[in-house]
Amino acid sequence: MARRMHFVLVVIGLSWALGGCVSMGKFDLKEKEANDTARNLQELQQKYSDLISENKSRTEKLDCDVAGLSQDKETLTAENKKLTEILNAKSDELSRELAEVRQRSSELEDEHNRLKDETVNLRKTKAEEAQKTSRTYEEMLEKMKIEISQGQVTISELKGKLTVNLVDAVLFDSGKSEVKPAGLVVLQKVIDILKTVKDKAIRIEGHTDNVQISGSLSKKYPSNWELSSARAINVTRYLQQQGIDPAVLSAVAYGEYHPVAGNNSDEGKAKNRRIEIILVPKDSP
């Protein structure tokens, strides 16, 4: 009985001991869980705090960026306004320039048409003048055919320029500048035709050969310049006396310096001693 009681007590003691060990194990586990939870909570709180700080920093940075962007926007808006004003001004300037170019183009077109009309009229006038010159040329040929056949006169026409070439022997005695009576007869034939010409200038040119003036004659004519000049002037004066308008007359002396033949023969010298009566347009030099 006593042994049985001891056994029961032992069993009860073991049961109590085992029960106490189980309770302590659960406590430690709960305590560990509590500590882990607290640590996790602390870590979460730290992360939350870090996130708050980071968010604040980002917010400040974003605010700064927004402020910068706003400033950039204002700057761009101002620049855009300025560029718009410049473009509008340029557009107005280009519009004015375009209008000026169009106006100038219109003026140039008018000028072109005017010049075109003038060219047509000028060509027509030139053609009419050429026809008149040709008629004068034909009249000269007809009226002076005897003198031409005798070699005393040659008549040529080139580009509206009519030239009557009279050898000096027809008009002057040797060493003289006064037109002799026979020369006046020849000149009169020319004058009768010249009086019908109203749109030409008449130039009288005096020419000599290269033989130098000597003896007593040199006192009056020191060189061929003076002799050719005196002969051209005397012919010009006679044309004026016969009713040719002096405003269309001019006298020119060339001396020996515009020969039409060589001066190494009597024939050549005779050709070079001449008076040329030239009809040219009034605006010609």
Helices and strands as residue ranges (DSSP letters): H 2-143, H 145-149, E 153-158, E 161-167, H 168-171, H 181-194, E 200-207, H 217-220, H 224-241, G 246-248, E 249-255, H 266-272, E 274-281
